[in-house]
Amino acid sequence: MTTYTMLLDSALKPYSMHKSDKIHIFLADSTKDEHAQFQEMIDQMQLGWLLTYFENGAELAAYLESETKPMPHMVFIASQDSHFSARDTLRKIRSSAHGRSLPIAIYSSSASQAIMYEALLCGANVYLRKPERFEEMSATFKKAVQTQWLYYADGQDMDIFLLSV
């Protein structure tokens, strides 16, 4: 483990709600291509992070309601979900005891101010506008996880909410 990884791990551990020593990320997206892309980003970073996929927001919200299952360091939710909207997912997660303080990122290819504002109002901590290029998405994803401790501050700053690289 590199010094950088150890520093990142130690910065994240105080906010961890699970027992694993590895950074654990949950992804809710109905698109298999997105699952593969997120896994490829994690594999290329070689930081030993774990990724758990959920087919939709409803599955993710149901999992997070459990008080005995391991919790992630951060959750990524696709804004376009054919089964359960990101808004519904956020509301459901935020209504649970574990979900109130969980860092949640909404990601989309849309730059719509209305979608971003809705995500903010429903409880997202950060909004990632998905870049076209894989390298840019990977950098944005990594930055979101590495700076997730910012999302525990009181209040929300739009400069922090919209994350891009």
C-alpha positions in Angstrom: 0.0 0.0 0.0 1.4 3.4 -1.0 1.7 6.3 1.4 -0.9 8.2 -0.7 -3.3 5.2 -0.4 -2.7 5.0 3.4 -3.4 8.7 3.8 -6.6 8.4 1.8 -7.7 5.4 3.7 -7.0 7.1 7.1 -8.9 10.2 5.9 -12.0 8.1 5.0 -12.0 5.7 8.0 -13.5 8.1 10.5 -16.6 8.4 8.3 -16.9 4.7 7.5 -20.0 2.9 8.6 -18.7 -0.6 7.9 -16.2 -3.0 9.1 -14.0 -3.5 6.0 -10.6 -1.9 5.8 -11.1 -1.3 2.0 -12.9 1.6 0.5 -16.3 0.2 -0.5 -18.4 2.0 -3.2 -22.0 1.2 -4.1 -23.3 1.8 -7.6 -27.0 1.9 -8.6 -27.4 1.9 -12.3 -29.5 -0.4 -14.6 -27.0 -0.2 -17.4 -24.5 -3.1 -17.5 -22.1 -0.9 -19.5 -22.0 1.5 -16.6 -21.2 -1.3 -14.2 -18.3 -2.4 -16.4 -17.1 1.2 -16.8 -17.0 1.8 -13.0 -15.3 -1.5 -12.4 -12.7 -0.6 -15.1 -12.0 2.7 -13.4 -11.5 1.1 -10.0 -9.3 -1.6 -11.5 -7.1 0.9 -13.3 -6.6 3.0 -10.2 -5.2 -0.1 -8.4 -6.2 1.2 -5.0 -7.9 -2.0 -3.9 -11.4 -0.3 -3.7 -14.4 -2.6 -3.8 -17.5 -2.0 -5.9 -20.9 -3.4 -5.4 -23.5 -3.0 -8.1 -27.3 -2.6 -7.7 -29.5 -3.0 -10.7 -31.6 0.0 -9.6 -32.2 2.5 -6.9 -35.0 0.4 -5.3 -32.5 -2.5 -4.7 -29.9 -0.1 -3.3 -32.4 1.6 -0.9 -33.7 -1.8 0.3 -30.1 -3.0 1.0 -29.3 0.2 2.9 -32.3 -0.2 5.2 -30.6 -3.2 6.9 -28.9 -2.4 10.1 -26.7 -5.5 10.0 -25.2 -5.4 6.5 -21.9 -3.7 5.7 -22.3 0.0 4.6 -20.2 1.7 1.9 -18.0 4.7 2.1 -19.9 6.3 -0.8 -22.8 5.7 -3.1 -23.1 6.6 -6.8 -26.6 6.7 -8.3 -27.4 7.2 -12.0 -29.9 10.1 -12.5 -31.6 8.2 -15.3 -33.0 4.9 -13.9 -35.8 3.1 -15.7 -37.0 1.4 -12.5 -36.7 3.9 -9.7 -35.9 7.6 -10.1 -32.8 9.1 -8.4 -35.2 11.4 -6.6 -37.1 8.5 -5.1 -33.9 6.6 -4.3 -32.4 9.6 -2.5 -35.6 10.2 -0.5 -35.8 6.5 0.5 -32.1 6.4 1.5 -32.2 9.6 3.5 -35.2 8.4 5.4 -33.2 5.5 6.9 -31.0 5.7 9.9 -27.8 4.7 8.0 -28.7 6.7 5.0 -28.9 10.1 6.6 -25.1 10.6 6.7 -24.0 8.5 3.8 -22.2 10.4 1.0 -24.2 10.2 -2.2 -23.2 11.2 -5.7 -25.7 11.5 -8.5 -24.2 11.2 -11.9 -25.5 12.0 -15.4 -24.5 13.2 -18.8 -27.1 16.0 -18.4 -26.0 19.5 -17.4 -29.6 20.6 -16.7 -29.7 23.0 -13.8 -33.2 21.7 -12.9 -31.9 18.1 -12.5 -28.9 19.3 -10.4 -31.1 21.4 -8.2 -33.6 18.6 -7.7 -30.7 16.2 -6.7 -29.5 18.8 -4.2 -33.0 19.2 -2.7 -33.5 15.5 -2.4 -30.3 15.0 -0.5 -27.4 14.3 -2.9 -24.0 15.5 -1.7 -22.5 15.9 -5.1 -23.5 15.9 -8.7 -21.1 14.5 -11.3 -21.6 15.5 -14.9 -20.4 12.5 -16.7 -17.7 13.5 -19.2 -17.5 11.9 -22.7 -14.0 10.6 -22.3 -13.3 7.6 -20.0 -10.1 9.3 -18.6 -12.1 12.4 -17.5 -14.8 10.2 -15.9 -12.2 8.2 -14.1 -10.6 11.4 -12.7 -14.0 12.8 -11.7 -15.0 9.6 -10.0 -11.7 9.4 -8.1 -11.9 13.0 -7.0 -15.5 12.4 -5.7 -14.3 9.5 -3.5 -11.2 11.2 -2.3 -13.0 14.3 -1.3 -16.1 12.6 0.1 -15.2 13.9 3.6 -16.3 17.4 2.4 -19.8 16.1 2.2 -20.1 15.8 5.9 -20.0 19.5 6.5 -23.2 21.3 7.5 -24.9 23.1 4.6 -24.3 22.6 1.0 -22.1 24.7 -1.3 -23.0 24.7 -5.0 -19.3 24.9 -5.8 -18.7 21.6 -4.1 -22.0 20.1 -5.2 -21.2 20.2 -9.0 -17.9 18.3 -9.3 -15.9 18.2 -12.5 -12.3 17.8 -13.5 
